[in-house]
């Protein structure tokens, strides 16, 4: 049970951190949420 909790919580924290950093980076570079974001997302989906 402890092992599963560690996996779930660490994964959730990692996703939150990635989301925060992505939003911060987009704001910093003033990236439009259209073409640039779609290209980036499609790259990571592969």
C-alpha positions as CSV (number, residue, x, y, z in Angstrom):
1,X,0.0,0.0,0.0
2,X,2.8,2.4,0.9
3,X,4.5,1.7,-2.5
4,X,1.3,2.4,-4.4
5,X,0.7,5.7,-2.5
6,X,4.2,6.8,-3.3
7,X,3.8,6.1,-7.0
8,X,0.4,7.9,-7.1
9,X,1.4,11.0,-5.2
10,X,4.8,11.4,-6.8
11,X,3.2,11.1,-10.3
12,X,0.5,13.6,-9.4
13,X,3.1,16.1,-8.1
14,X,5.2,15.6,-11.2
15,X,2.2,16.4,-13.5
16,X,1.3,19.5,-11.5
17,X,4.9,20.7,-11.7
18,X,5.1,20.1,-15.4
19,X,1.8,22.0,-15.9
20,X,2.9,24.9,-13.8
21,X,6.2,25.2,-15.6
22,X,4.5,25.0,-19.0
23,X,2.1,27.8,-18.1
24,X,4.9,29.9,-16.7
25,X,7.0,29.4,-19.8
26,X,4.0,30.2,-22.1
27,X,3.4,33.4,-20.2
28,X,7.1,34.3,-20.2
29,X,7.5,33.8,-23.9
30,X,4.0,35.0,-24.9
31,X,3.4,31.9,-26.9
32,X,0.0,31.9,-28.6
33,X,-2.2,29.0,-27.5
34,X,-2.9,28.0,-31.1
35,X,-0.3,26.6,-33.5
36,X,2.7,26.5,-31.2
37,X,0.9,24.7,-28.4
38,X,-0.7,22.2,-30.7
39,X,2.6,21.4,-32.3
40,X,4.2,20.9,-28.9
41,X,1.4,18.7,-27.6
42,X,1.4,16.6,-30.7
43,X,5.2,16.1,-30.3
44,X,4.8,14.8,-26.7
45,X,1.9,12.5,-27.7
46,X,4.2,10.5,-30.0
